[in-house]
Amino acid sequence: MSPGDGFTFAVEPPADGPVSLSSDSFRIEESPLFASSLQLAQDVLGGGPSGPIAVYGYLRASEFQHAAATTLPILVPHPTVVVDPVADTIRIDLTSFLNLSSSDSENAIRYAVGLIAARSIAGGMAAPGLLTGIALYVELPASDQLGKIAALVQGADKNDALISWFDLNRQTSGQDADLARAESYAMVAYLISRFDIPTLRQVLNGLATGADWKSAMRTAFQKDPGDLESAWRDDLPRWTTSGFRDNLMASFDLQPAKDLLASGQYVSAKAVLDPSLNLYRQLNDADAMTEVQALVGQADTGIQAEALMVEIEAALTAHDYARASNLLDQAEIQYAALPADQVPGGLLTAYRDRANQGIKALGQLAEAKRLAKSWGRYPEARKAAEAAGTTFASLGDADNRAQADGVITTLDNRQRRLVILVGSLALAVLVWLGLWLRSRGKPVLQWGYS
């Protein structure tokens, strides 16, 4: 035996010839996977075996088959890794196991370790369906395997061929093992979604006191197991259509959410993090909760910032420059709390420039209107109105440009009237002078004599 991280490893030597894989080599290669699987099972189930778990590897397939023959078929979803239900040992067909993909080998080990952990908490009491379902749930089957599980349960449900919970939890080998495992997973998935993981732990603890599975369920869930099974059957059409994809074990891994946040996909990240928040709240893991809540806060901040950007664009489209500027201030506060590489600096700058131009142009238009009231401020008023109109034109602000053009038109019309008035007055004066001079006639010369 070669000990390591809560396990002891032993490899059966070949009948003859050299030893191709020693116990130490097997331990060094596989103990990290076994250790992480045990930690996961303990985190979820709240306990596990009190001593090291024995792991036996077989280089001869015939010896493995002989040693594994006593295990109930319902307990064997992975034919290369089998749990001995009496001694709580793990038996592995090494030749086949070493040819598995990394994900398949990981799933097989996670199932086996999860099953032993659940049995240990339950005091070794037998409830095959419940224990199998728990181990499969902790394993988190791959998506294609979940699809097969759902299809099996859906077919049995439609054909009125479901195995009862009573039969699932009996020590019998006369069942359809594939369907029994699929139903066991569906049963546990329902109980966790309908209640929670801590309540399921209570069922295992109840089994450890000597209660049968029905009494343990009745105590933990405060419902009759028959009523629970009826509700489960009623929910199967929904579960086999879409609900089978939901497994809280997927929420242990926070990296997908972190990747989504890093790429600025805040809504998707929030959707991924919500189950994680639920999981760690159930497990009462304060450290993990703190981390998840920080990530949720980042997602919420990003969502709010993006919502503000949508409002800013709408305000600019409506040429409400003051509102756009105010919203920009709020958005910049939100983005300040996010990593720099997630801040759309170019877009913020462009929006800020448009808002500032619009505000400045509105100020110029207001100034033009004010100056237009004074007859002597025509040049200044017209210049301000022209500047405002040019800016509004570049911003596509037809209404405000029309106002600026209206000021210019008013000023020009007034100026023309003034010019005409002045011209008319000048002409009138000239005419009057002419008439006045004519009316005087030629002066009479008077010669004086002295």
DRENDREN-745647 format. One line per 2 residues: number of its first residue (from 1); their letters; for each residue x negated, z, y of N, C-alpha, C. Coordinates in steps of 0.2 Angstrom, whole numbers. Each point is the difference from the previous one (the first is absolute). Layout:
% residues N
NUM	A	X Z Y X Z Y X Z Y ~ ...
***
This chain:
% residues 450
1	MS	-4 0 -6 4 0 6 -4 0 6 ~ 2 -4 5 -4 0 7 5 2 5
3	PG	-1 6 3 5 2 5 -1 -3 7 ~ 5 0 4 0 -3 7 6 0 3
5	DG	1 4 6 5 0 5 7 1 -4 ~ 1 5 -4 6 2 -3 1 -3 -6
7	FT	-4 -4 -3 1 -4 -6 -7 1 -5 ~ 1 -1 -6 -5 0 -5 0 -7 -3
9	FA	-5 -4 0 0 -6 -3 -4 -1 -7 ~ 3 -3 -4 -3 -1 -7 1 -7 -2
11	VE	-5 -4 -3 1 -6 -2 -2 0 -8 ~ 5 -3 -4 -1 0 -7 -5 -5 -1
13	PP	-6 1 -4 -5 -5 -1 3 -5 -5 ~ -3 -6 0 2 -5 -4 -2 2 -8
15	AD	3 -3 -4 -1 1 -7 -7 -1 -2 ~ -3 -5 3 -7 -2 -2 -3 -3 7
17	GP	-6 -1 0 -4 -3 5 -1 4 6 ~ -3 -2 6 -2 4 5 7 2 4
19	VS	-1 5 4 5 3 4 0 -5 7 ~ 6 -4 1 0 -4 6 2 4 6
21	LS	4 5 -1 2 4 6 0 7 -2 ~ -4 4 3 0 8 -1 5 3 4
23	SD	1 7 -2 5 4 4 -3 1 7 ~ -6 1 1 -3 1 7 1 -7 4
25	SF	-1 -5 -3 1 -7 4 8 0 2 ~ 4 1 -5 7 -1 1 2 5 6
27	RI	-2 6 -1 1 5 5 -2 -2 7 ~ -6 -2 1 -3 -2 6 4 -6 3
29	EE	2 -4 -4 4 -6 2 7 1 2 ~ 3 4 -4 8 1 1 2 7 3
31	SP	-4 5 0 2 6 3 2 0 7 ~ -2 -4 5 3 0 6 7 -2 0
33	LF	2 -5 -4 7 -2 0 4 6 -3 ~ -2 3 -6 4 5 -3 0 6 5
35	AS	-5 2 4 1 5 5 4 -1 5 ~ 0 -6 3 5 -2 6 7 0 -3
37	SL	1 -2 -6 7 -1 -3 3 7 -1 ~ -5 5 -2 2 7 -1 2 3 7
39	QL	-4 -1 5 1 3 6 7 -3 3 ~ 1 -6 -1 7 -3 2 5 3 -3
41	AQ	0 1 -7 5 3 -4 2 7 3 ~ -6 4 1 1 7 2 3 0 7
43	DV	-2 -4 4 3 0 7 7 -2 0 ~ 2 -4 -4 7 -2 0 4 5 -4
45	LG	-2 2 -6 4 5 -4 -1 7 1 ~ -5 2 4 -1 7 2 -4 4 -5
47	GG	-3 -4 -5 -4 4 -5 -2 -5 -6 ~ -3 3 -5 -3 -4 -5 -3 4 -6
49	PS	-3 -3 -4 -3 4 -6 -5 5 3 ~ 0 6 -4 -5 5 2 -7 -1 -2
51	GP	-1 -4 -5 -7 -1 -3 -1 -7 0 ~ -6 -2 -2 -2 -7 0 4 -4 -5
53	IA	1 -6 2 4 -5 -4 -5 -4 -5 ~ 1 0 -6 -5 -4 -5 2 -7 0
55	VY	-5 -4 1 1 -8 0 -4 -2 -6 ~ 3 -4 -4 -3 -3 -6 0 -7 0
57	GY	-6 -3 0 -1 -7 0 -1 -3 -7 ~ 3 -5 -2 -1 -3 -7 -3 -7 1
59	LR	-5 -1 -4 -3 -7 0 3 -4 -6 ~ 3 3 -4 4 -4 -6 7 1 2
61	AS	3 -6 0 7 -1 2 4 4 -6 ~ -2 -1 -6 4 3 -5 0 8 0
63	EF	-5 3 2 0 7 1 4 2 6 ~ 0 -4 5 5 2 6 7 -1 -3
65	QH	2 -5 -3 7 -1 -2 2 6 -5 ~ -4 2 -4 1 6 -4 1 6 3
67	AA	-4 1 5 0 7 4 6 0 5 ~ 2 -6 2 6 -1 5 7 0 -3
69	AT	0 -1 -7 6 -2 -3 5 6 1 ~ -1 6 1 5 5 0 3 1 7
71	TL	-2 -4 5 3 1 7 6 -4 0 ~ 5 3 3 7 -4 1 -1 -6 4
73	PI	3 -6 -3 0 -6 4 2 0 7 ~ 4 5 2 3 0 7 -6 2 5
75	LV	-5 4 -3 -5 3 4 -6 -5 0 ~ 0 -6 -2 -5 -5 -1 1 -6 4
77	PH	0 0 7 0 -6 4 -6 -5 0 ~ -6 4 -1 -6 -4 0 -3 1 -7
79	PT	0 -5 -4 -2 0 -7 -7 2 -2 ~ -5 -1 6 -7 2 -1 -1 7 1
81	VV	4 4 4 -1 7 2 6 4 -3 ~ -1 4 -4 6 4 -3 -1 8 1
83	VD	5 3 1 0 8 1 2 3 -7 ~ -4 4 -3 2 4 -6 5 5 3
85	PV	6 0 -2 5 5 3 -1 7 -3 ~ -4 1 -5 -1 7 -3 -6 3 3
87	AD	-5 -3 0 -7 3 3 -1 -2 7 ~ 5 -4 3 -1 -2 7 -7 -3 1
89	TI	-2 -5 -4 -7 -3 1 2 -7 1 ~ -5 -4 3 1 -7 2 -4 -4 -5
91	RI	3 -5 -4 -4 -4 -4 0 -7 2 ~ -6 -3 0 -1 -7 3 -3 -5 -5
93	DL	3 -5 0 -3 -6 -4 -5 -3 5 ~ -7 2 -1 -5 -2 5 -1 -8 0
95	TS	0 -3 -5 -1 -7 0 5 -4 4 ~ 6 2 -1 6 -3 4 0 2 7
97	FL	-1 7 1 0 3 7 -5 -3 4 ~ -6 -1 -2 -6 -2 4 1 -8 2
99	NL	5 -3 -3 2 -7 2 5 0 5 ~ 3 5 2 6 0 4 -2 -1 7
101	SS	4 -2 5 -2 -1 7 0 7 3 ~ -3 1 5 -1 7 3 7 3 2
103	SD	5 -4 2 6 3 2 4 2 -7 ~ -1 -4 -5 4 2 -6 -3 6 -3
105	SE	-7 1 0 -3 6 -3 2 6 4 ~ 0 -1 7 2 5 4 7 3 -1
107	NA	4 -5 -1 7 2 -1 1 4 -7 ~ -4 -3 -5 1 3 -7 -3 8 1
109	IR	-5 1 3 -3 7 1 4 4 4 ~ 3 -3 5 4 4 5 7 2 -4
111	YA	2 -4 -4 6 2 -4 -2 5 -5 ~ -5 0 -4 -2 4 -5 -1 7 3
113	VG	-4 0 6 -1 7 3 6 3 3 ~ 4 -4 3 6 2 3 5 3 -6
115	LI	0 -3 -6 4 3 -5 -2 6 -2 ~ -7 1 -1 -3 6 -2 2 6 5
117	AA	-1 -2 6 1 5 6 7 2 -1 ~ 5 -4 0 7 1 -1 2 5 -6
119	RS	-3 -2 -5 1 4 -6 -3 7 0 ~ -6 0 4 -3 7 1 4 4 4
121	IA	3 -2 6 4 4 4 7 2 -4 ~ 2 -5 -4 6 2 -4 -1 4 -6
123	GG	-6 3 -1 -2 4 -5 0 -3 -7 ~ -1 -7 0 0 -4 -6 7 -1 -3
125	MA	5 2 4 7 -1 -3 1 -8 0 ~ 4 -2 -5 1 -7 -1 7 -2 4
127	AP	-1 -5 4 5 -4 3 -2 -7 2 ~ -1 -4 -6 -4 -6 1 2 -5 6
129	GL	7 -1 1 2 -4 5 -2 2 7 ~ 1 7 1 -2 3 7 -7 -1 1
131	LT	-4 2 -5 -8 0 0 -2 -7 1 ~ 2 -4 -4 -2 -7 1 2 -3 7
133	GI	6 1 2 2 -2 7 -5 3 5 ~ -1 6 0 -5 3 5 -7 -3 0
135	AL	-2 -1 -6 -7 -3 -1 0 -7 3 ~ 5 -4 -2 0 -7 3 1 0 7
137	YV	4 5 3 1 0 7 -7 2 4 ~ -4 5 -3 -6 1 3 -5 -5 -1
139	EL	0 -4 -5 -4 -6 -2 1 -5 6 ~ 6 -1 2 2 -5 5 -1 -7 -3
141	PA	4 -2 -5 -1 -7 -3 0 -5 5 ~ -4 -6 -2 -1 -5 4 7 -4 2
143	SD	0 -4 5 7 -3 2 3 -4 -5 ~ -4 -4 -4 3 -4 -6 2 5 -5
145	QL	-3 5 -2 2 5 -5 7 3 3 ~ 0 2 6 7 3 3 5 -5 -1
147	GK	-1 -6 1 5 -6 -1 2 0 -7 ~ -4 1 -5 2 0 -7 4 6 -1
149	IA	-2 6 2 4 6 -1 7 -1 3 ~ 1 -3 6 6 -1 3 4 -5 -4
151	AL	-3 -5 -3 4 -5 -3 2 3 -7 ~ -4 4 -3 3 3 -7 6 5 2
153	VQ	-1 4 5 6 4 1 6 -3 3 ~ -1 -6 4 6 -4 2 3 -3 -6
155	GA	-4 -3 -5 3 -3 -5 4 5 -5 ~ -3 6 -1 4 5 -4 6 3 4
157	DK	0 0 6 6 2 4 5 -5 0 ~ -1 -6 0 5 -5 0 3 -1 -7
159	ND	-4 1 -5 2 0 -7 3 6 -3 ~ 0 5 4 3 7 -2 -5 3 -6
161	AL	-6 -1 1 -5 2 -5 -5 5 2 ~ 2 3 6 -5 5 2 -1 6 -5
163	IS	-6 3 0 -1 6 -5 2 6 5 ~ 3 4 -3 2 6 4 -6 5 1
165	WF	1 4 5 -5 4 2 -2 5 -6 ~ 6 2 -3 -1 4 -6 -5 -3 -5
167	DL	2 -6 -2 -5 -3 -5 -7 -2 3 ~ 0 -1 6 -7 -1 3 -5 6 -1
169	NR	3 6 0 -3 6 0 -1 3 -7 ~ 2 -4 -5 0 3 -7 -7 -3 -3
171	QT	-2 4 -4 -6 -2 -4 2 -5 -6 ~ 1 -6 2 2 -5 -5 -4 -6 2
173	SG	-2 -4 -6 -3 -6 1 4 -6 -2 ~ 7 1 0 4 -6 -2 3 -3 6
175	QD	-3 0 6 3 -3 5 -4 -6 2 ~ 3 -4 4 -4 -6 3 -5 3 5
177	AD	-6 0 -2 -5 4 4 -1 -3 7 ~ 0 -6 1 -1 -3 7 6 2 4
179	LA	6 -1 -3 6 2 4 0 7 2 ~ -2 5 -5 0 7 1 -5 2 6
181	RA	-6 -4 0 -4 2 5 2 -3 7 ~ 3 -6 0 3 -2 6 5 4 3
183	ES	5 3 -4 5 4 2 -3 7 2 ~ -5 2 -3 -3 7 2 -3 -1 7
185	YA	-3 -5 1 -3 -1 7 6 -1 5 ~ 5 -3 -2 6 -1 5 3 7 1
187	MV	0 4 -5 3 7 0 -4 4 5 ~ -6 0 -1 -5 4 5 0 -3 7
189	AY	0 -6 1 0 -3 6 7 2 4 ~ 5 0 -4 7 2 3 -1 7 3
191	LI	-2 5 -5 0 7 2 -5 1 6 ~ -5 -3 0 -5 1 6 3 -3 6
193	SR	4 -6 0 3 -2 6 6 4 2 ~ 4 2 -5 6 4 2 -2 7 2
195	FD	-5 3 -3 -2 7 2 -7 -1 3 ~ -5 3 -4 -7 -1 3 -5 2 -6
197	IP	-6 0 1 -5 2 -5 0 7 -1 ~ 0 4 5 0 8 -2 6 2 -4
199	TL	6 -4 0 5 2 -4 -1 -2 -7 ~ -3 -6 -1 -2 -2 -6 -6 5 -4
201	RQ	-4 2 5 -5 5 -3 4 6 -3 ~ 6 2 3 3 6 -2 3 -2 -7
203	VL	2 -6 -2 2 -2 -7 -6 2 -5 ~ -6 -3 2 -5 2 -4 -2 7 -1
205	NG	1 4 5 -1 7 0 5 3 -5 ~ 6 -3 1 6 3 -4 -2 -1 -8
207	LA	-2 -6 -1 -2 -1 -7 -5 5 -3 ~ -5 2 4 -5 4 -2 3 7 -1
209	TG	6 2 2 3 6 -1 4 0 -7 ~ 0 -6 -3 4 0 -6 6 -3 0
211	AD	2 -2 7 7 -3 0 0 -8 -2 ~ 5 -2 -3 0 -7 -2 1 -4 7
213	WK	-1 -7 -1 0 -4 6 6 0 4 ~ 6 1 -4 7 0 4 0 6 4
215	SA	-2 6 -3 0 6 4 -5 0 6 ~ -5 -3 -1 -6 0 5 3 -5 6
217	MR	3 -5 -2 3 -4 5 6 3 4 ~ 4 3 -4 6 4 4 -3 5 5
219	TA	-5 4 -2 -3 5 4 -3 -3 6 ~ -4 -5 -1 -4 -3 6 5 -4 4
221	FQ	4 -4 -2 4 -5 4 7 3 2 ~ 2 6 -3 6 3 1 6 -5 -1
223	KD	-1 -4 -5 5 -5 -2 0 -1 -8 ~ 6 -1 -2 0 -1 -8 -4 -7 -1
225	PG	-4 0 -5 -4 -6 -2 5 -6 -2 ~ 6 2 -3 4 -6 -1 2 -3 7
227	DL	2 4 5 2 -3 6 -6 -4 3 ~ -6 3 -1 -6 -4 3 -1 -7 -3
229	ES	1 0 -7 -1 -6 -4 6 -5 3 ~ 6 2 1 5 -4 2 -2 -3 7
231	AW	-2 4 4 -2 -2 7 -6 -5 -1 ~ -5 1 -4 -5 -4 -1 2 -7 -3
233	RD	5 0 -4 3 -7 -3 3 -3 6 ~ 4 3 4 3 -3 5 -5 -3 5
235	DL	-5 3 1 -5 -3 5 -5 -5 -3 ~ 1 -2 -7 -5 -5 -3 1 -7 3
237	PR	6 -2 2 0 -7 3 -4 -1 6 ~ 0 5 4 -4 0 6 -8 1 -2
239	WT	-1 5 -4 -7 1 -2 -3 -6 -3 ~ 3 -3 -5 -3 -6 -4 0 -6 5
241	TS	3 0 5 0 -6 5 -6 1 5 ~ -1 6 3 -5 0 5 -3 7 0
243	GF	3 5 -2 -2 7 0 -6 2 -4 ~ -1 -4 -6 -5 1 -4 -7 -1 3
245	RD	-1 -3 5 -6 -1 4 -3 6 3 ~ 5 5 1 -2 6 4 -3 5 -5
247	NL	-6 2 2 -4 5 -4 -4 4 5 ~ 1 6 1 -4 4 5 -7 0 -1
249	MA	-2 -1 -7 -7 0 -1 -4 -5 4 ~ 3 -5 2 -3 -6 4 -2 3 7
251	SF	4 5 2 -1 3 6 -6 5 1 ~ -4 1 -6 -6 4 0 -5 -3 4
253	DL	-1 -7 -1 -5 -4 3 2 -2 7 ~ -4 3 5 2 -1 7 -4 -6 3
255	QP	-4 -3 -4 -4 -6 2 4 -6 3 ~ 5 -2 -4 4 -5 2 3 1 7
257	AK	3 6 1 2 1 7 -5 0 5 ~ -6 2 -1 -6 0 4 -2 -7 2
259	DL	1 -4 -5 -2 -7 1 5 -4 4 ~ 7 2 -1 5 -3 4 -1 3 8
261	LA	-2 6 1 -1 2 6 -6 -3 4 ~ -5 -1 -4 -6 -4 3 2 -7 2
263	SG	5 -3 -3 1 -7 1 6 0 5 ~ 2 6 3 6 0 5 7 -1 -3
265	QY	1 1 -6 6 -1 -3 4 7 -1 ~ 2 2 6 2 7 0 7 2 -3
267	VS	4 -5 0 7 1 -3 -1 0 -8 ~ -4 -4 -2 -2 0 -8 -3 6 -2
269	AK	-5 2 4 -4 6 -1 5 6 0 ~ 5 1 4 4 5 1 5 0 -7
271	AV	2 -6 -2 4 0 -6 -4 2 -6 ~ -7 -1 0 -4 2 -6 -1 7 0
273	LD	-1 3 6 -2 7 1 6 5 -1 ~ 6 -2 1 6 4 -1 0 3 -7
275	PS	0 -4 -5 -1 3 -7 -5 5 -1 ~ -6 -2 3 -6 5 0 2 7 3
277	LN	3 -1 6 2 6 3 5 4 -5 ~ 4 -3 -3 5 3 -4 -4 3 -6
279	LY	-4 -4 -3 -4 3 -6 -4 6 2 ~ -4 0 5 -4 6 1 4 6 3
281	RQ	5 -2 3 5 6 1 2 3 -6 ~ 2 -4 -5 2 3 -6 -5 4 -4
283	LN	-6 -3 1 -6 4 -4 -3 5 4 ~ 3 1 7 -3 6 4 -7 -1 1
285	DA	-3 -6 1 -7 -1 1 -1 0 8 ~ -2 5 3 -1 1 7 -5 -5 3
287	DA	-6 0 -4 -5 -5 3 2 -7 0 ~ 3 -2 -6 3 -7 0 5 -1 5
289	MT	5 5 1 5 -1 5 -3 -1 7 ~ -5 4 1 -3 -1 7 -3 -7 1
291	EV	-3 -3 -5 -3 -7 0 6 -5 1 ~ 5 1 -4 6 -5 0 3 1 7
293	QA	1 6 2 4 0 6 -4 -3 6 ~ -7 0 0 -4 -3 5 1 -7 -1
295	LV	0 -3 -6 1 -7 -1 7 -2 3 ~ 5 4 -2 7 -2 2 0 0 8
297	GQ	-3 5 3 0 0 7 -4 -6 3 ~ -5 -2 -3 -3 -7 2 5 -5 0
299	AD	3 -1 -6 5 -5 -1 6 0 5 ~ 2 6 2 6 1 5 -3 -2 7
301	TG	-6 2 1 -3 -2 7 0 -8 0 ~ -3 -3 -5 0 -7 0 6 -3 0
303	IQ	5 2 -3 7 -3 0 3 1 7 ~ -1 6 3 2 1 7 -3 -5 5
305	AE	-7 -1 -1 -4 -4 4 3 -7 0 ~ 1 -2 -6 2 -7 -1 7 -1 3
307	AL	4 5 -1 7 -1 3 0 0 7 ~ -5 4 3 -1 -1 8 -2 -7 2
309	MV	-5 -3 -4 -2 -7 1 5 -5 0 ~ 5 1 -4 6 -4 -1 4 1 7
311	EI	1 6 2 4 1 6 -4 -2 6 ~ -6 0 0 -4 -2 6 1 -8 0
313	EA	-1 -3 -5 1 -8 0 7 -1 2 ~ 5 3 -2 7 -1 2 1 1 8
315	AL	-4 6 2 1 1 8 -4 -5 4 ~ -5 -3 -3 -4 -5 4 4 -7 0
317	TA	4 -1 -6 4 -6 -1 6 1 5 ~ 2 6 1 6 1 5 -3 1 7
319	HD	-7 -1 1 -3 1 6 1 7 4 ~ 1 5 -5 1 7 3 -7 3 0
321	YA	-4 -1 5 -7 1 0 -2 8 0 ~ 4 3 4 0 8 0 1 3 -7
323	RA	5 -2 -3 1 3 -7 -5 -2 -5 ~ -3 -6 1 -5 -3 -5 -6 5 2
325	SN	-2 1 6 -6 4 2 1 7 -3 ~ 6 3 0 1 7 -2 -1 0 -8
327	LL	3 -5 -3 0 0 -7 -8 -1 -3 ~ -3 -4 4 -8 -1 -1 -3 6 0
329	DQ	1 5 5 -3 6 1 1 4 -7 ~ 7 0 -2 1 3 -6 -3 -2 -6
331	AE	-1 -7 -1 -3 -3 -6 -7 1 0 ~ -3 1 6 -8 1 0 -1 7 -2
333	IQ	5 5 1 -1 7 -2 1 0 -8 ~ 4 -4 -2 1 0 -8 -6 -3 -3
335	YA	-3 -6 3 -5 -3 -3 -7 4 0 ~ 0 4 5 -6 4 1 -1 5 -6
337	AL	6 1 -3 -1 5 -6 -1 -4 -7 ~ -1 -7 1 -1 -4 -6 -8 -2 0
339	PA	-2 -2 -6 -7 -3 0 -1 -6 5 ~ -6 -1 3 0 -5 5 1 -7 -3
341	DQ	-2 -1 -6 1 -7 -3 7 -1 -1 ~ 5 5 1 7 -2 -1 4 -1 6
343	VP	-4 1 6 3 -1 7 0 -7 2 ~ 5 -3 1 0 -7 2 -2 -1 8
345	GG	-6 1 1 -3 0 7 2 -6 4 ~ -1 -6 -3 1 -6 3 7 -1 3
347	LL	5 2 -5 7 0 2 2 5 5 ~ -3 6 -1 2 5 6 -3 -2 6
349	TA	-6 -3 1 -2 -3 6 4 -5 3 ~ 2 -5 -4 4 -5 2 7 2 3
351	YR	3 5 -4 6 3 2 -1 3 7 ~ -5 4 0 -1 4 6 -1 -5 6
353	DR	-4 -5 -1 -1 -5 6 6 -3 2 ~ 5 -2 -5 6 -3 2 4 5 4
355	AN	0 7 -2 4 5 3 -2 1 7 ~ -7 0 1 -3 2 6 1 -6 5
357	QG	0 -6 -2 1 -6 4 7 0 2 ~ 5 2 -4 7 0 2 1 5 5
359	IK	-3 6 -1 1 6 5 -2 -2 6 ~ -6 -3 0 -4 -2 7 5 -5 3
361	AL	2 -5 -4 4 -6 3 7 3 3 ~ 3 5 -3 6 3 2 -2 4 7
363	GQ	-5 3 0 -2 3 6 -1 -5 6 ~ -3 -6 -2 -1 -5 5 6 -3 3
365	LA	5 0 -5 7 -3 2 3 5 4 ~ 0 6 -1 3 6 4 -3 0 7
367	EA	-7 -1 0 -3 0 7 2 -7 4 ~ 1 -5 -4 2 -6 4 7 1 3
369	KR	4 3 -4 7 1 2 0 5 6 ~ -4 5 0 -1 4 6 -2 -3 6
371	LA	-6 -4 -1 -3 -3 6 5 -6 3 ~ 4 -3 -5 4 -5 2 5 2 6
373	KS	1 7 0 5 2 5 -3 0 7 ~ -6 -1 0 -4 0 7 -1 -8 2
375	WG	2 -2 5 -1 -7 2 -7 -1 1 ~ -4 5 2 -7 -1 1 -5 0 -6
377	RY	3 2 -6 -4 1 -6 1 -6 -4 ~ 2 -6 2 1 -6 -4 -6 -2 -5
379	PE	-6 0 3 -6 -2 -4 -1 4 -6 ~ 0 7 2 -1 5 -6 5 0 -5
381	AR	6 0 3 6 0 -5 0 -6 -5 ~ -1 -6 3 -1 -6 -4 -5 0 -5
383	KA	-6 3 2 -6 0 -5 2 5 -5 ~ 3 5 1 2 5 -5 5 -3 -5
385	AE	5 -3 3 5 -4 -5 -3 -5 -4 ~ -5 -4 3 -3 -5 -4 -4 3 -6
387	AA	-4 5 2 -4 3 -6 4 3 -5 ~ 6 3 2 5 3 -5 2 -6 -4
389	GT	3 -5 3 3 -6 -4 -5 -3 -5 ~ -7 -1 2 -5 -3 -4 0 5 -6
391	TF	-1 6 1 0 5 -6 6 0 -5 ~ 6 0 3 6 0 -4 0 -7 -4
393	AS	-2 -5 3 0 -7 -3 -5 1 -6 ~ -6 3 0 -4 0 -5 2 5 -6
395	LG	5 4 2 3 5 -5 6 -3 -3 ~ 2 -5 3 6 -3 -3 7 4 3
397	DA	-1 3 5 5 4 3 4 -4 5 ~ 5 -4 -2 4 -4 4 4 3 5
399	DN	3 6 -2 4 3 5 -4 3 6 ~ -5 4 -1 -4 2 5 -3 -5 4
401	RA	-2 -6 -3 -3 -5 4 5 -3 4 ~ 6 -1 -2 5 -2 4 1 4 6
403	QA	0 7 -1 0 4 6 -5 -1 5 ~ -7 -1 -3 -5 -1 5 1 -7 4
405	DG	2 -5 -4 2 -7 3 5 1 5 ~ 5 5 -1 5 1 5 -2 3 6
407	VI	-5 5 0 -3 3 5 -4 -6 5 ~ -4 -4 -4 -3 -5 3 4 -5 4
409	TT	6 -2 -3 5 -4 3 3 3 6 ~ 2 6 -1 3 4 6 -5 0 6
411	LD	-7 1 -2 -5 1 5 -1 -7 4 ~ 0 -5 -4 -1 -7 2 6 -2 4
413	NR	6 1 -2 6 -2 4 0 4 7 ~ -2 6 -1 0 4 7 -5 -3 4
415	QR	-6 -2 -3 -6 -2 5 2 -7 3 ~ 4 -4 -4 2 -6 2 5 1 6
417	RL	5 4 -1 5 2 5 -4 2 6 ~ -5 4 -1 -4 3 6 -3 -6 4
419	VI	-3 -4 -4 -4 -6 3 5 -4 4 ~ 6 -1 -3 5 -5 3 3 4 6
421	LV	1 6 0 2 4 5 -5 0 6 ~ -6 1 -2 -5 0 6 -1 -7 3
423	GS	0 -5 -5 0 -7 2 6 -1 5 ~ 5 2 -2 6 -2 4 0 4 7
425	LA	-2 6 0 -1 3 6 -5 -3 5 ~ -6 -2 -4 -5 -4 4 3 -6 3
427	LA	4 -4 -4 3 -6 3 5 1 5 ~ 4 6 -1 5 2 5 -4 1 7
429	VL	-5 4 -1 -4 2 7 -2 -6 3 ~ -3 -5 -4 -3 -6 3 6 -4 3
431	VW	5 -1 -3 6 -3 3 2 3 6 ~ 1 7 0 2 3 6 -5 -1 6
433	LG	-6 1 -2 -5 -1 5 0 -7 3 ~ 1 -5 -4 1 -7 2 6 -1 5
435	LW	6 3 -3 6 0 4 -1 3 7 ~ -4 6 -1 0 4 6 -5 -4 5
437	LR	-5 -3 -2 -4 -4 4 3 -6 3 ~ 4 -3 -4 4 -6 3 5 2 5
439	SR	3 6 -1 5 2 4 -2 2 7 ~ -7 1 1 -3 2 6 -1 -6 4
441	GK	-1 -6 -3 -1 -6 3 -7 0 3 ~ -1 -6 5 -7 0 3 0 5 6
443	PV	-5 3 1 0 4 6 0 -4 7 ~ 3 3 5 1 -3 7 -6 2 4
445	LQ	-4 -5 2 -6 2 4 3 2 7 ~ -2 5 3 1 2 7 -6 0 4
447	WG	0 -4 5 -7 0 4 2 5 6 ~ -5 3 1 1 5 6 -5 -2 5
449	YS	3 1 6 -4 -2 6 -1 7 4 ~ -6 0 2 -1 6 4 -1 -2 8
***
